[in-house]
Amino acid sequence: MTGKNPLKRLQKMTIIKPSFRFEKFHQGTVAGIDEAGCGPWAGPVVAAAVVIDQSLFDSNLSKLINDSKKISKNKREMCFGLLLNHQAICYGVGQASVSEIDEINIGQATKLAMIRALSNLSSKPDYIIIDGIRSPQIETPVQMIVKGDQHSFTIAAASIIAKVTRDQIMEELHNQYPQYKWKNNAGYGTEEHRLAMEKHGITEHHRRSYAPVKAFL
């Protein structure tokens, strides 16, 4: 008897495709959470919380789902539509605004977005698995999983919903401020974004607490 946590051993395994491995460790309803938008210079941070009924989950859909960063934009959007309309999926989305990011910092704002996503689920889960190392202060038991969107179907689904939702928000903001090309860069610090800031200054949607933005104040 080694006394080692089997969850930690599982987390260290090289897993190419997400599965329900982590979900099966827990009794009851398991929600997966992931976020999108910690790094950008502009726009909100968005989190999604997802619960999947494994008995109803479509095996064909499971072949498509992966970490949102590992699949193309077209495939993400296709998966997004399938997930939102799938009978096995329950989800909630939350976000924290630019002003909240600047006021409480991106780490705390991310946790706030996660809490809001959880509050938008139709029912409270029994257990929560979260991608990364940032855990919000909640009463429900939590398991943090580094690169969880590569290990867990539930977290991977949350990553897709969070990413596509945020991209849609940035595309709407692009229509107001097309010079920053947010439709293409989603607010990240690309060269075209930086050059636009040099030429046009910053907007109310820029994160003023971020050093590259602060330099233009």
C-alpha positions as CSV (number, residue, x, y, z in Angstrom):
1,M,0.0,0.0,0.0
2,T,1.7,3.2,-1.2
3,G,-0.8,5.6,0.1
4,K,-0.5,7.7,-3.1
5,N,-3.6,9.4,-4.5
6,P,-4.8,7.5,-7.6
7,L,-6.2,10.8,-9.0
8,K,-2.7,12.4,-8.9
9,R,-1.3,9.3,-10.6
10,L,-4.0,9.5,-13.3
11,Q,-3.3,13.2,-13.8
12,K,0.4,12.5,-14.5
13,M,-0.5,9.9,-17.2
14,T,0.0,10.9,-20.9
15,I,-3.6,11.1,-22.1
16,I,-4.0,12.2,-25.7
17,K,-7.8,12.3,-25.8
18,P,-10.3,13.4,-23.1
19,S,-12.4,10.8,-21.3
20,F,-14.6,10.3,-18.3
21,R,-11.7,8.9,-16.2
22,F,-11.8,11.7,-13.6
23,E,-15.6,11.9,-13.5
24,K,-15.9,8.2,-12.7
25,F,-13.9,8.7,-9.5
26,H,-16.7,10.7,-7.9
27,Q,-20.2,9.9,-6.8
28,G,-23.2,11.9,-7.9
29,T,-23.3,14.8,-10.4
30,V,-19.9,16.1,-11.5
31,A,-19.5,19.5,-13.1
32,G,-16.4,20.5,-15.1
33,I,-15.3,24.1,-15.3
34,D,-12.9,26.0,-17.6
35,E,-12.2,29.6,-18.5
36,A,-11.2,31.6,-21.5
37,G,-9.5,34.9,-21.7
38,C,-7.0,35.3,-18.9
39,G,-4.2,36.5,-21.2
40,P,-5.8,39.1,-23.5
41,W,-5.3,42.8,-23.2
42,A,-9.0,43.5,-23.8
43,G,-12.4,42.0,-23.1
44,P,-13.9,40.0,-20.2
45,V,-12.8,36.7,-18.8
46,V,-15.4,34.0,-19.4
47,A,-16.0,30.7,-17.6
48,A,-18.3,27.8,-18.3
49,A,-19.6,25.0,-16.0
50,V,-20.8,21.8,-17.7
51,V,-22.5,18.6,-16.4
52,I,-22.7,15.6,-18.8
53,D,-25.1,12.7,-18.3
54,Q,-22.7,10.0,-19.4
55,S,-25.6,7.5,-20.1
56,L,-27.0,9.8,-22.7
57,F,-23.8,11.2,-24.1
58,D,-23.3,10.7,-27.9
59,S,-20.2,8.6,-28.7
60,N,-19.9,10.4,-32.0
61,L,-19.8,13.8,-30.2
62,S,-17.2,12.4,-27.9
63,K,-14.9,11.9,-30.9
64,L,-15.0,15.6,-31.7
65,I,-14.5,17.1,-28.2
66,N,-11.0,18.1,-27.1
67,D,-9.2,20.9,-25.5
68,S,-10.5,24.0,-27.3
69,K,-7.0,25.2,-28.0
70,K,-6.3,21.9,-29.9
71,I,-9.1,22.2,-32.4
72,S,-9.8,24.6,-35.2
73,K,-12.2,27.5,-35.0
74,N,-14.7,25.9,-37.3
75,K,-14.6,22.6,-35.3
76,R,-14.9,24.6,-32.0
77,E,-18.0,26.3,-33.3
78,M,-19.5,23.1,-34.6
79,C,-18.9,21.4,-31.2
80,F,-20.3,24.5,-29.4
81,G,-23.6,24.1,-31.3
82,L,-23.8,20.4,-30.7
83,L,-23.1,20.8,-27.0
84,L,-25.6,23.5,-26.4
85,N,-28.4,21.4,-28.1
86,H,-27.4,18.0,-26.7
87,Q,-29.9,16.4,-24.2
88,A,-27.0,15.1,-22.1
89,I,-25.5,18.5,-21.5
90,C,-26.3,21.0,-18.8
91,Y,-24.2,24.2,-18.8
92,G,-23.9,27.6,-17.2
93,V,-21.7,30.6,-18.4
94,G,-20.4,33.4,-16.3
95,Q,-18.0,36.3,-16.9
96,A,-16.1,39.0,-15.1
97,S,-15.8,42.4,-16.7
98,V,-12.8,44.4,-17.6
99,S,-13.5,46.8,-14.6
100,E,-13.6,43.8,-12.3
101,I,-10.4,42.4,-13.7
102,D,-8.7,45.8,-13.1
103,E,-10.1,46.1,-9.6
104,I,-9.5,42.6,-8.1
105,N,-6.8,41.2,-10.6
106,I,-7.3,38.5,-13.2
107,G,-6.9,35.6,-10.9
108,Q,-9.7,36.7,-8.6
109,A,-11.8,37.8,-11.6
110,T,-11.4,34.3,-13.1
111,K,-12.7,32.7,-9.9
112,L,-15.6,35.1,-9.9
113,A,-16.5,34.1,-13.4
114,M,-16.4,30.5,-12.4
115,I,-18.7,31.1,-9.4
116,R,-21.2,32.9,-11.8
117,A,-21.0,30.0,-14.3
118,L,-21.8,27.5,-11.5
119,S,-24.7,29.7,-10.3
120,N,-26.2,29.5,-13.8
121,L,-26.3,25.7,-13.8
122,S,-29.9,24.5,-13.4
123,S,-28.9,22.3,-10.4
124,K,-26.1,22.2,-7.9
125,P,-23.5,19.5,-8.7
126,D,-22.1,17.1,-6.0
127,Y,-18.5,17.5,-7.1
128,I,-16.6,19.9,-9.3
129,I,-13.5,19.3,-11.4
130,I,-11.6,22.4,-12.7
131,D,-8.9,23.0,-15.2
132,G,-5.7,24.6,-13.9
133,I,-4.7,25.7,-10.4
134,R,-7.3,28.5,-9.6
135,S,-10.1,27.2,-7.4
136,P,-12.9,29.5,-6.3
137,Q,-14.1,29.5,-2.7
138,I,-17.2,27.3,-2.8
139,E,-18.7,24.7,-0.5
140,T,-18.9,22.0,-3.1
141,P,-15.8,19.6,-3.1
142,V,-13.3,20.5,-5.9
143,Q,-10.6,18.6,-7.7
144,M,-8.1,20.8,-9.6
145,I,-6.6,19.1,-12.7
146,V,-3.7,20.6,-14.5
147,K,-4.4,20.5,-18.3
148,G,-7.8,19.2,-17.3
149,D,-9.3,20.1,-20.7
150,Q,-7.0,17.5,-22.2
151,H,-8.0,14.8,-19.6
152,S,-11.7,15.3,-19.1
153,F,-14.7,15.3,-21.5
154,T,-16.6,17.6,-19.1
155,I,-13.8,20.1,-18.7
156,A,-13.1,20.0,-22.5
157,A,-16.7,20.7,-23.2
158,A,-16.6,23.7,-20.7
159,S,-13.4,24.9,-22.5
160,I,-15.2,24.9,-25.8
161,I,-18.3,26.7,-24.5
162,A,-16.2,29.3,-22.7
163,K,-13.9,29.9,-25.7
164,V,-16.6,30.3,-28.3
165,T,-18.8,32.4,-26.0
166,R,-15.9,34.8,-25.4
167,D,-15.0,34.9,-29.1
168,Q,-18.5,35.9,-29.9
169,I,-18.3,38.7,-27.3
170,M,-15.1,39.9,-28.9
171,E,-16.6,39.8,-32.4
172,E,-19.4,42.0,-31.2
173,L,-16.9,44.4,-29.7
174,H,-15.0,44.3,-33.0
175,N,-18.0,45.8,-34.7
176,Q,-17.7,48.8,-32.4
177,Y,-13.9,49.0,-32.7
178,P,-12.8,47.4,-35.9
179,Q,-9.4,49.0,-35.9
180,Y,-8.2,46.7,-33.2
181,K,-9.1,43.5,-35.2
182,W,-10.6,41.8,-32.1
183,K,-12.5,39.5,-34.5
184,N,-9.1,38.0,-35.4
185,N,-7.1,38.3,-32.2
186,A,-9.8,38.1,-29.6
187,G,-8.1,40.9,-27.6
188,Y,-4.8,39.1,-27.3
189,G,-1.5,41.1,-27.6
190,T,-0.8,40.5,-31.2
191,E,1.3,42.9,-33.3
192,E,-1.8,44.2,-35.1
193,H,-3.4,44.9,-31.8
194,R,-0.3,46.7,-30.4
195,L,0.0,48.8,-33.5
196,A,-3.7,49.8,-33.3
197,M,-3.2,50.8,-29.7
198,E,-0.3,53.0,-30.8
199,K,-2.3,54.7,-33.5
200,H,-5.8,54.9,-31.8
201,G,-5.1,54.7,-28.1
202,I,-7.1,52.4,-25.8
203,T,-10.8,51.9,-25.2
204,E,-13.0,51.2,-22.1
205,H,-12.6,47.5,-23.0
206,H,-8.9,47.4,-22.5
207,R,-7.5,46.0,-19.2
208,R,-5.7,49.0,-17.8
209,S,-4.0,47.0,-15.1
210,Y,-2.1,45.0,-17.7
211,A,1.4,46.4,-18.3
212,P,1.2,46.6,-22.1
213,V,-2.0,48.6,-21.8
214,K,-0.8,50.7,-18.9
215,A,2.1,51.9,-21.0
216,F,-0.4,53.7,-23.2
217,L,-2.1,55.6,-20.4
